[in-house]
């Protein structure tokens, strides 16, 4: 029995699973921002916003671009922004912390989506763009 594996399904699984990770964490940040305030680095507080407001803004950012990536609309733009964002978070946490290493790995997987581009199930195909 020969199994025909379409490489396109790997792209789809990667895009959808990472989008769901971003959406999961963003919903948690929006529901319970107080839990996440301890992760806000001190330098981010210099912009005049409270840690709670920064967590809420982060949650909004991640839910918007995570949802776009899930739907496959502006897939490359969303993946690039989320990858850069998560790389910044990993750097601020530090690579001596397992959470920083995990976030960096997720950031690089999200960057792979940027390089891979759209898959055949992206709604962006209906708009005929390659963003």
C-alpha positions as CSV (number, residue, x, y, z in Angstrom):
1,X,0.0,0.0,0.0
2,X,1.5,3.3,-1.1
3,X,0.5,6.4,0.9
4,X,0.5,9.6,-1.0
5,X,1.4,12.4,1.4
6,X,0.7,15.9,0.2
7,X,3.3,18.3,1.6
8,X,0.7,21.0,1.5
9,X,-1.0,19.4,4.6
10,X,2.2,20.2,6.6
11,X,1.8,23.9,5.8
12,X,-1.9,23.8,6.8
13,X,-1.2,22.0,10.1
14,X,1.6,24.4,11.0
15,X,-0.4,27.5,10.2
16,X,-3.6,26.4,12.0
17,X,-1.9,24.9,15.1
18,X,0.3,28.0,15.7
19,X,-2.6,30.3,15.1
20,X,-4.6,28.4,17.7
21,X,-1.7,28.8,20.2
22,X,-1.7,32.5,19.7
23,X,-5.5,32.7,20.0
24,X,-5.5,30.5,23.1
25,X,-3.0,32.7,24.9
26,X,-4.5,36.0,23.7
27,X,-8.0,34.9,25.0
28,X,-6.4,34.1,28.4
29,X,-4.7,37.5,28.5
30,X,-8.0,39.2,27.8
31,X,-10.0,37.2,30.3
32,X,-7.4,37.3,33.1
33,X,-4.9,40.1,32.5
34,X,-3.8,40.1,36.1
35,X,-2.2,36.7,35.8
36,X,0.0,38.0,33.0
37,X,1.2,41.3,34.4
38,X,4.2,39.6,36.0
39,X,5.6,38.8,32.5
40,X,5.6,42.4,31.5
41,X,9.3,43.6,31.4
42,X,10.2,46.8,33.3
43,X,11.3,48.6,30.2
44,X,7.9,48.3,28.7
45,X,6.4,50.2,31.6
46,X,8.3,53.3,30.7
47,X,5.8,54.1,28.0
48,X,3.2,55.3,30.5
49,X,0.8,52.3,30.3
50,X,0.1,50.0,33.2
51,X,1.2,46.4,33.0
52,X,-2.5,45.4,32.8
53,X,-3.1,47.7,29.8
54,X,0.0,46.3,28.1
55,X,-1.2,42.8,28.6
56,X,-4.6,43.7,27.2
57,X,-3.0,45.4,24.2
58,X,-0.8,42.3,23.7
59,X,-3.9,40.1,23.8
60,X,-5.7,42.2,21.2
61,X,-2.7,42.2,19.0
62,X,-2.3,38.4,19.2
63,X,-6.0,37.7,18.7
64,X,-6.2,39.9,15.6
65,X,-3.1,38.5,13.9
66,X,-3.7,35.0,15.2
67,X,-7.2,35.0,13.8
68,X,-5.9,36.4,10.4
69,X,-3.3,33.6,10.3
70,X,-6.0,31.0,11.2
71,X,-8.2,32.2,8.4
72,X,-5.3,32.5,6.0
73,X,-5.9,36.2,5.3
74,X,-2.7,38.2,5.1
75,X,-1.0,35.0,6.2
76,X,2.6,36.2,5.5
77,X,2.1,39.6,7.1
78,X,0.5,38.1,10.2
79,X,3.1,35.4,10.5
80,X,6.0,37.9,10.2
81,X,4.4,40.3,12.8
82,X,3.7,37.4,15.2
83,X,7.2,36.0,14.8
84,X,8.9,39.3,15.4
85,X,6.6,39.9,18.4
86,X,7.3,36.5,19.9
87,X,11.0,36.8,19.3
88,X,11.0,40.1,21.3
89,X,9.1,38.3,24.1
90,X,11.6,35.5,24.1
91,X,14.6,37.9,24.2
92,X,13.0,39.9,27.1
93,X,12.4,36.7,29.1
94,X,15.9,35.4,28.3
95,X,17.2,32.2,26.9
96,X,18.2,30.8,30.3
97,X,14.5,30.4,31.1
98,X,12.8,27.4,29.4
99,X,9.8,29.7,28.6
100,X,12.1,31.9,26.6
101,X,13.5,29.0,24.6
102,X,10.0,27.7,24.0
103,X,8.8,31.1,22.8
104,X,11.8,31.4,20.5
105,X,11.0,28.0,19.0
106,X,7.4,29.0,18.4
107,X,8.7,32.3,16.9
108,X,10.9,30.4,14.4
109,X,8.0,28.1,13.5
110,X,5.8,31.1,12.9
111,X,8.6,32.6,10.8
112,X,8.5,29.4,8.7
113,X,4.9,30.2,7.9
114,X,6.0,33.6,6.6
115,X,8.5,31.9,4.2
116,X,6.1,29.1,3.2
117,X,3.3,31.6,2.4
118,X,-0.3,30.6,1.7
119,X,-1.6,27.1,1.6
120,X,-4.5,25.8,-0.4
121,X,-7.0,26.3,2.4
122,X,-6.2,30.0,3.1
123,X,-9.1,32.3,2.5
124,X,-6.6,34.8,1.1
125,X,-6.6,32.7,-2.0
126,X,-10.1,34.2,-2.8
127,X,-8.5,37.6,-2.8
128,X,-5.7,36.5,-5.0
129,X,-2.9,38.1,-2.9
130,X,0.3,36.6,-1.6
131,X,0.5,38.6,1.6
